[in-house]
Amino acid sequence: MTITETALLDAVREALSVSDDTNAVTVNELCDALSITHKTAWQALKLLVAEDVVECVKVRRQNIAGHPQKLPGYRVKSSRNT
């Protein structure tokens, strides 16, 4: 099944808007949530950032060893930021 670009962007917006308490997701989390490839996720995020809909922020996540680290995360910009 092929997904249209519009449907993909809508799915990305939805995934980003219902993320955890940080309101941001990493690319890996986005790929897992939508069952898409990293390439597809990056393409969608690039468009959303260019449209000024999504912003990149640092999020704290635990690495495989259980240590906290800051990673790039993406969240939908709030209306007061635009």
C-alpha positions in Angstrom: 0.0 0.0 0.0 1.3 3.4 -0.9 0.7 6.4 1.4 0.3 9.8 -0.1 2.4 12.7 1.0 -0.6 14.5 2.5 -1.6 11.4 4.5 1.9 11.0 5.7 2.2 14.6 6.9 -1.1 14.3 8.6 0.0 11.1 10.4 3.2 12.8 11.4 1.3 15.8 12.8 -1.0 13.5 14.7 1.9 11.5 16.2 3.7 14.6 17.2 0.6 16.2 18.8 -0.1 13.2 21.0 3.4 12.5 22.2 4.5 12.2 25.8 4.8 14.9 28.4 7.7 16.6 26.6 5.4 17.0 23.5 8.3 15.9 21.4 9.3 12.6 19.7 12.6 11.4 18.4 12.9 10.1 14.8 13.1 6.6 16.1 9.9 7.0 18.2 8.2 8.5 15.1 9.3 5.6 12.9 8.0 3.1 15.5 4.7 4.9 16.0 4.0 5.2 12.2 5.8 2.0 11.0 7.8 4.1 8.5 11.4 4.2 7.5 13.9 6.7 8.8 14.2 8.2 5.3 10.4 8.7 5.1 10.4 10.3 8.6 13.2 12.7 7.7 11.5 13.7 4.5 8.2 14.5 6.3 10.0 16.3 9.2 12.0 18.4 6.7 8.8 19.6 5.0 7.1 20.3 8.4 10.1 22.3 9.7 10.2 24.2 6.4 6.5 25.0 6.8 7.2 26.2 10.3 4.8 23.7 11.7 7.3 21.6 13.6 10.4 22.6 15.6 13.5 20.7 16.8 14.1 20.6 20.5 16.4 18.6 22.8 14.7 15.7 24.7 16.0 13.5 27.5 16.0 9.8 26.8 17.8 6.9 28.3 20.4 5.2 26.2 20.8 1.4 26.0 23.0 1.5 29.1 20.3 3.3 31.0 22.1 6.7 31.1 20.2 9.9 30.3 21.2 11.7 27.2 19.8 14.6 25.2 18.7 13.8 21.7 17.0 15.9 18.9 13.3 15.7 19.2 10.5 17.2 17.2 7.3 18.8 18.3 4.4 20.7 16.8 4.8 24.4 17.4 2.2 26.0 19.6 0.1 28.8 18.2 1.7 31.3 20.5 5.1 30.6 19.0 4.0 31.4 15.4 
